[in-house]
């Protein structure tokens, strides 16, 4: 997983096809997951509590918005992904593209 672009409220990562992504919540957080981008098909939307997790699709582009980004951990194939989050990044958008796109 490689960070290819980042900003104050967003980041774009490139991942290998088939990479399993899990979002783990450590404090209350709203989560929205879509295919391709902010206007893509809605896959998941909920307000999550500490201890909840969401498995993201392992193929194609996946976009998500997290309302409390400092309350989530992202794992790729079981390994924690370092997310460079600005102190004031609320909400934060992440885009995961696969290397074959």
ZATOR-368387 format. One record per residue (C-alpha): residue in one letter; residue number from 1; x, y, z. Coordinates in steps of 0.05 Angstrom, whole numbers, plus 5000, padded with zeros to 4 digits. Example, Ala and Ser with C-alpha at 12.3 -4.5 7.8 and 13.67 -1.06 7.14 Angstrom:
% ZATOR-368387
@bati->A dolo->1 c1->5246 c2->4910 c3->5156
@bati->S dolo->2 c1->5273 c2->4979 c3->5143
***
This chain:
% ZATOR-368387
@bati->X dolo->1 c1->5000 c2->5000 c3->5000
@bati->X dolo->2 c1->5029 c2->5066 c3->4978
@bati->X dolo->3 c1->5005 c2->5137 c3->4993
@bati->X dolo->4 c1->5005 c2->5173 c3->4925
@bati->X dolo->5 c1->4971 c2->5238 c3->4943
@bati->X dolo->6 c1->4949 c2->5272 c3->5007
@bati->X dolo->7 c1->4917 c2->5337 c3->5029
@bati->X dolo->8 c1->4884 c2->5370 c3->5088
@bati->X dolo->9 c1->4820 c2->5329 c3->5082
@bati->X dolo->10 c1->4837 c2->5271 c3->5036
@bati->X dolo->11 c1->4888 c2->5219 c3->5016
@bati->X dolo->12 c1->4895 c2->5171 c3->4957
@bati->X dolo->13 c1->4929 c2->5103 c3->4963
@bati->X dolo->14 c1->4951 c2->5052 c3->4912
@bati->X dolo->15 c1->4944 c2->4979 c3->4931
@bati->X dolo->16 c1->4956 c2->4913 c3->4899
@bati->X dolo->17 c1->4894 c2->4876 c3->4872
@bati->X dolo->18 c1->4865 c2->4830 c3->4925
@bati->X dolo->19 c1->4891 c2->4870 c3->4984
@bati->X dolo->20 c1->4844 c2->4859 c3->5043
@bati->X dolo->21 c1->4827 c2->4925 c3->5078
@bati->X dolo->22 c1->4795 c2->4929 c3->5146
@bati->X dolo->23 c1->4773 c2->4992 c3->5182
@bati->X dolo->24 c1->4773 c2->4985 c3->5258
@bati->X dolo->25 c1->4739 c2->5037 c3->5301
@bati->X dolo->26 c1->4766 c2->5058 c3->5369
@bati->X dolo->27 c1->4715 c2->5112 c3->5385
@bati->X dolo->28 c1->4647 c2->5133 c3->5355
@bati->X dolo->29 c1->4655 c2->5149 c3->5281
@bati->X dolo->30 c1->4610 c2->5156 c3->5221
@bati->X dolo->31 c1->4633 c2->5116 c3->5160
@bati->X dolo->32 c1->4611 c2->5120 c3->5087
@bati->X dolo->33 c1->4639 c2->5072 c3->5035
@bati->X dolo->34 c1->4628 c2->5078 c3->4959
@bati->X dolo->35 c1->4656 c2->5048 c3->4896
@bati->X dolo->36 c1->4703 c2->5092 c3->4855
@bati->X dolo->37 c1->4692 c2->5159 c3->4888
@bati->X dolo->38 c1->4646 c2->5206 c3->4926
@bati->X dolo->39 c1->4592 c2->5198 c3->4873
@bati->X dolo->40 c1->4599 c2->5123 c3->4866
@bati->X dolo->41 c1->4550 c2->5069 c3->4887
@bati->X dolo->42 c1->4539 c2->5068 c3->4962
@bati->X dolo->43 c1->4566 c2->5003 c3->4993
@bati->X dolo->44 c1->4560 c2->5019 c3->5067
@bati->X dolo->45 c1->4540 c2->5076 c3->5113
@bati->X dolo->46 c1->4533 c2->5075 c3->5188
@bati->X dolo->47 c1->4552 c2->5107 c3->5254
@bati->X dolo->48 c1->4600 c2->5059 c3->5287
@bati->X dolo->49 c1->4621 c2->5049 c3->5360
@bati->X dolo->50 c1->4687 c2->5029 c3->5390
@bati->X dolo->51 c1->4705 c2->4958 c3->5372
@bati->X dolo->52 c1->4665 c2->4957 c3->5307
@bati->X dolo->53 c1->4699 c2->4942 c3->5241
@bati->X dolo->54 c1->4684 c2->4945 c3->5167
@bati->X dolo->55 c1->4715 c2->4900 c3->5114
@bati->X dolo->56 c1->4726 c2->4939 c3->5050
@bati->X dolo->57 c1->4723 c2->4909 c3->4980
@bati->X dolo->58 c1->4790 c2->4878 c3->4960
@bati->X dolo->59 c1->4784 c2->4898 c3->4886
@bati->X dolo->60 c1->4769 c2->4961 c3->4847
@bati->X dolo->61 c1->4770 c2->5032 c3->4872
@bati->X dolo->62 c1->4741 c2->5043 c3->4941
@bati->X dolo->63 c1->4725 c2->5112 c3->4970
@bati->X dolo->64 c1->4708 c2->5125 c3->5042
@bati->X dolo->65 c1->4693 c2->5183 c3->5087
@bati->X dolo->66 c1->4705 c2->5177 c3->5162
@bati->X dolo->67 c1->4676 c2->5229 c3->5208
@bati->X dolo->68 c1->4726 c2->5219 c3->5264
@bati->X dolo->69 c1->4790 c2->5198 c3->5228
@bati->X dolo->70 c1->4833 c2->5197 c3->5290
@bati->X dolo->71 c1->4787 c2->5143 c3->5319
@bati->X dolo->72 c1->4801 c2->5092 c3->5264
@bati->X dolo->73 c1->4856 c2->5044 c3->5246
@bati->X dolo->74 c1->4864 c2->5016 c3->5176
@bati->X dolo->75 c1->4895 c2->4947 c3->5164
@bati->X dolo->76 c1->4918 c2->4921 c3->5097
@bati->X dolo->77 c1->4926 c2->4846 c3->5096
@bati->X dolo->78 c1->4928 c2->4848 c3->5172
@bati->X dolo->79 c1->4982 c2->4901 c3->5178
@bati->X dolo->80 c1->4968 c2->4971 c3->5203
@bati->X dolo->81 c1->4971 c2->5026 c3->5151
@bati->X dolo->82 c1->5001 c2->5092 c3->5173
@bati->X dolo->83 c1->4953 c2->5148 c3->5156
@bati->X dolo->84 c1->4983 c2->5218 c3->5154
@bati->X dolo->85 c1->4924 c2->5256 c3->5184
@bati->X dolo->86 c1->4927 c2->5330 c3->5197
@bati->X dolo->87 c1->4905 c2->5349 c3->5267
@bati->X dolo->88 c1->4841 c2->5382 c3->5241
@bati->X dolo->89 c1->4821 c2->5330 c3->5189
@bati->X dolo->90 c1->4747 c2->5322 c3->5203
@bati->X dolo->91 c1->4718 c2->5289 c3->5163
@bati->X dolo->92 c1->4772 c2->5255 c3->5123
@bati->X dolo->93 c1->4765 c2->5221 c3->5054
@bati->X dolo->94 c1->4807 c2->5163 c3->5031
@bati->X dolo->95 c1->4810 c2->5133 c3->4961
@bati->X dolo->96 c1->4841 c2->5065 c3->4949
@bati->X dolo->97 c1->4858 c2->5049 c3->4877
@bati->X dolo->98 c1->4887 c2->4983 c3->4854
@bati->X dolo->99 c1->4953 c2->4980 c3->4818
@bati->X dolo->100 c1->4919 c2->4949 c3->4756
@bati->X dolo->101 c1->4875 c2->5010 c3->4743
***
